[in-house]
Amino acid sequence: MTHRRSFLTGLGAGLVLSATGATASFAGSSDAARGQLVLVILRGAMDGLAAVPPVGDRHYRDLRGALALDAGGGAEGVLPLTDGFGLHPALTGLHGLWGAGQLAVLHACATPYRDRSHFDGQDVLEGGTDRLFATSGWLGRSLGLLSGTGPAVAGVAIARTIPLVLRGAAGASSWTPGIAPDADPEMLARLMDLYADDPLLGPALARAVETDAIADGMTGPTGGRTGQGGRAGAAGAYVAIAEAAARILSAPEAPAAAVLSFDGWDTHANQGAGRGLLAGRLEALDRALTALRTGLGPRWERTAVVVATEFGRTVRVNGTGGTDHGTGGAAFALGGALAGRGGLMGDWPGLARLYQDRDLIPANDLRTLFATAMDAAWGLPRETTLREVFAARG
């Protein structure tokens, strides 16, 4: 079970970065042919050993105890991948992508962060550097490497504010599904007329109304809503966010990148194995990714999606039937742009030894997955992003 995957040959188990001078622009694919990148952040620290159980590791069942999943068969058996690994039974959509060669899995991965604070862990995850308190994010800096102007090099966050990961992108914006009553269409029209000649507020208001219209499935800036924003529950909320992102990314003037955030992954108690709290979250994630794929239609073939979390969780179950903050975890890259690049990536350190006698050893740098996805979606070489983006001071 301890071996090197050829996918990361040349990058190494860790990430070797060399600082350089000023960042250079990289043309990559033409604006018309360039694909899109979607980053899904699972906030709260997803249990990678539950999402991608290493059932072939001889230490797995003893260490996981009540959280161990069956190797195969039955309602709670894992969905087989390769070499003794499987997917949680709730991840049926992802398993279908695996069979189509459109899913890559990076296990035993982490950012350079080695403590266990959600806030600091997410800061390092989004900053993309080896330190806290970055002032820009890796996705924002990456968008700055693309040639062109306008939406083709812009990023959007399906969130109330622009997250750190997108900061540094000249065209970054945010949109969130509304839960308040809709604005009166006549009032919106009057505001647009009022600020039409304002060089700052006019374009900003127009972009906001247009983005809201696209995301919510409206027929126009004053048309009626046909979307289903505001649905309650994790599954409904995740799917609604994914559907909104798909509509934005499918528009004629679509941005090059989108960021989605799904909360609720801090499973300290009553985590469950094949069923339970975490299984429900994983099913919701799977449904959301399926909705994203469906909503993107033909654009899916040029889309790369990265699913990542701030750190993993403890290998052993705690006293309340859950897991605590850990280190090594699991991440996914999926999409039509990943065709031919799928598979199990990186090194598997095994469970015979644990990091600080509690966590999965972080054998692989999560940033290699980000670089791979940008290469697949935008034609931006991994070496360029490793040097210009992840070695930057941020």
N, C-alpha and C positions, 0 to 999 in steps of 0.2 A: 504493500500500500504506500510505500515511500518512494516516490519517483518524480522525475521532472517531465513536465509537459512541453512538447516542442513548440507550442503556441507562443511561449514567452522567450524562446531562444534569442539571445542577444540582449534581452532586457534584464535577465537575472531574477532571482527570487526577491531581492530587494530592488530598490530603484536608485540607480546611480545617476546623479544629476550634476551637470557642469554649468556653472554660471557663466554668462556671456554678457556682451554689451547690450546695445539697444535692441528692442524687439523689431523684427523685420516683418513686413507684410508678405503673406504667402497666397498666391492666386488660387491654388487648388483647383477644384472643378469650377466650371463656369457657373454663373448665377443661375442660369436656366437648368443646368444638369445637377446642381448641388442638392444633396439630400438634407434631411433634417435630423436633429438630435433632441431627444427627450430625456431629461433627467428626472427620475422619481426618487425622492428622498423619503425613506421610512424612518420617521422620527420617534425615538424611544428605544432603539437598539433591537433589531430583529434577531431572534435566535437562529443563527445559521445552521446549527446542528439539527434543528427541527425542520427547517426549510429544505436542506440538502443533507439528509442523514447518511453518514458513512457506515451503512449497515455491514459492510464487509470487513471493517476494522474489528479485530478480535477483542478490543477493549470497550467497544461502543456500548454494548448492552449492560455490562456491569457498571460502567460510569454513569450512564443516563438513567438507569433504574426505571422508575414509573414513566418516564418520558420517552423511553425507547420505542421505536416503531418496528413493526414486523418487516422482515426482509422482502416479503412479497405475498400476494394473495390476500383475500379478505378485505373487509371494508376499511381497515386501518393499515393495510400494507403499503409500502412505498411504491412509487411509480419508478420502474428501473431506468437508470441512465447507463453507466458503464463502470467497470472496474470496482464494483462493490459500493457504488454510490446510487442514490435514488432521490426522487423529489417527494415532498410531503403529498399525501393523497388528495389534498385540496387543490393542488396546482395542476389540474388537468389541462388547462389551456397552455401553460408553459411546457408541459410534457408533449403536447402536440407540436409545438414549435421545435422542440428537441428532435422529434422525428423528421421534421422538415429541414433540419440543418440550420435553423434560425435562432438557436439559443446557445449562448456560451455561459459557463458557470465558473466563477473564480472563488474557490473555497480558501479557508485559512488566510483571509486577507484582512488588512487594516490600513488605516492612515498612519502617519508617523506618531500619532497621539497614543500615549500609553497609560493615561490615568482614566478615570471612570466617571467624569462629569458629562452629562448630556450636553450642556450648553457649550463647554469647551470642545467636546468631541465633534459637535456639529459645526463649530467655528472652523476647526482644522479641516474637516471634510469639505466644507464649502470654499475655504480659502485656497486649498490645494498646495499649501506650502508645509514646511516642517515646523511651523511655529504658530502660536496664538496671535490673535489681534491683527490679522491681515486686513488691509483696507480695500482690497478688491478680491474678486472670486475667480476661480480657474476658468469657469465658463465665460465670464465677461472678458477675461484676458484672451481666451481662445477666439472669441468672436472678433476681437481686434486684429487677428492675423488674417482674416478672410478679406479678399478683395471685394470691391463693389460698395454700394451705398444703399440706404433705405432698408426695407424689411428683410432683404436677402441676407443681411449681416446683423439683424436685430434678434433680441431674445425677449420672451415674455414669461412671466411667472403667474401661475394660477394661484394667486395669494393676495392678501390685503396690501402687502408692501413688497418692494423688490428685495429678495433675499441676498445675502452676502455673495453667494455663488455667481450671481449675475452682475454684480457691481463692477464697473470698469468698462461695460459695454455701452457705447454711445447711444444705441437705440433700445436700451432695456426699458420695459414697462411691466405693469402688473394688471391683472384683472381677477376679480373674485366673484363667484356666483352670489347674486343678491339674496338676502333673506328679509330685507326690509320691503315695504310696499313699493311697487314700481313708480318711477317718476312720471308725472303727468306728461303725455306726449306733446301737448300744446306748449307746456312750459319749456321742454327741451328744445322745441323748434324756435321759441322766442330767444332762448339763451344763445343758440347757435347763430341767430341773426344778430344779436346784440354784440357778440364777440367775433363776428366774421372778419372784421378788419384789424383785430388785435393780433400783432405778430407772435405773441407768446400764448395767450389764452385761447385764441381762435383755433389754431392747429391742435392744441392739447385737448380741447373739448371735443373737437371732431374725431380725433383718434380714439378717445375714450368711448364715445357713443358708437363708433364703428366697431371697435373691439367687443363691446358689450352686445351689440347686435349679432355679430358673428357667433360669439360664444353661446348666446342664449337662443340661437335659432330664430331670430326675429326676421321679418320680411324687409325691414328698413329701419332708419333711425327713429321713426315714429310708428312703426308697425306693431302688431300684436305678438306677444311671446308665444312660442311653441315649444320651448325647452322645458326641462323638468328640474331646474335648479332647486336646491333647498330640501331635497329628499332626506329624511332622517335615517340614522343608522350608518354604521361603518360601510357596509356594502353599497348602500345608496349614495352616500357621500363620495366614496372613492369613484364610483362609476360616473356620477355627475361631473366630477372634476375631470375625469378622463375624456368624457364626451365633449366637454367644453374645450379642452385642449385640442381634440381632434378637429373640431369645427374651426378653431383659430388657425391651426396648421394646414387646413385644407383650403383656406381662402386663397383667392388669386394672388394677393400681395401678402403671402404668409412669411412669418419670421423663420430664421434658420434654426432656432432652438426654443424649447419650452421647459419650464421647471414646475414639477408637481410635488406637493408635500402631503404625505399621508401620516397622520398621527396614530397613536394607540399601540405602540409596539413594546412598551415597558412592562413585561409580563413577570412581575415579582411573585405573584400568587395565582394558584389555580390555572396554570398555563395549559394543561392538557396535552395529550399526545396526538392521536389520530383525530380526536374530536375535542371540542372545548374552546376556550377563549382564543388561543393562538390559531387554531384551525379556522375559526371564523374570520380572523384577520387575513389569513393567507387566502381563503376563498374569496374574500372581498378584493384583495389585490389581484388575484387571477381574473376575476370578472372585469375589473377595471382595465387591465392590460388587454383583455379580449375586446372590450368596448373601444379602446384606443385603436386597436388594429382594424376593427370593423369601420370605425368612423373615418379613418384615414383613407380607406379604399385603395386606389392604385398607388397613392403616395407611400403606403407601407413598404413597398419594395425599395424605396430609397431612404427609409427611416431606420435609425439606430436608437434603441431605448436602453438606458442604464438604470438599474434599480440598486440602490446602495443605502447603507445605514451607518450610523456614526461609530459603532463598535459591536462586537458580538456579545454573547452572554456566557455565564459560567457553564462548564461542562456538566457538573453535578447538579441535581435538583436540590433546592433549599428546603427549609422546614415547613414552608407554606405551599408546597406543590408547584413552585415556580423556579425561575432562574434569576440570578443577579447580574449586575453589570460586568461584562467580560472584556475580551480583547479581540482575538481572531473571530471573524464571522464569514459570511458568504454574500456574494453579490452576483447580479445577472446582467448580461448584455443580450438583447434580443432585437429582432426586426429583420425585414427583408434585406437591409444593407449588410447584415451579418451573414448572409448566405455564403457558405463555403468557409466561414471562419468560426463556426460553432464548435462546441465540444467542451470538455473539462480542461481548465487552464491551470497553469502554475504548479507549484509543489504541494504535495500533501505531507505534512509532518507526522501524521499519525497521532494516536491518543496514548501511546505508551509513556510519553512525557508531556507535561502540561506547563504552560507559561505561569510562573509563580504558583505552581501546584494547584491551579484552579481553572485556567482558561485554555482554549485552543491556541496553539502557538501561531502568531501572526507571520506566516512564512512568505506571504506575497503582498506587495504594495498595491493598494486599491487604485492608485493613480495610473497604473499600467492599463487597467480596464478602461478608464476614462480616455486615455490616449488612443487605445484601440478603437473605441466607439467613434471618436472624432475622425480617425482615419477612414473608417467604414462609411460614415455619413458624408463627410466633407472632402475626402481625399487629402486631408491634412496629415502629413507623415508623422508617425509616432515620435521619431527623433526630434522633429521640430517642436512638438508640444512638450516633450520631456525637457527640452532645453529652454525654450522661450516662455513656457507657461508655468511649469511646476518648479523650475529652478529660480523663478522670479521672486523678488522680495515680497510681492503682494501688497 
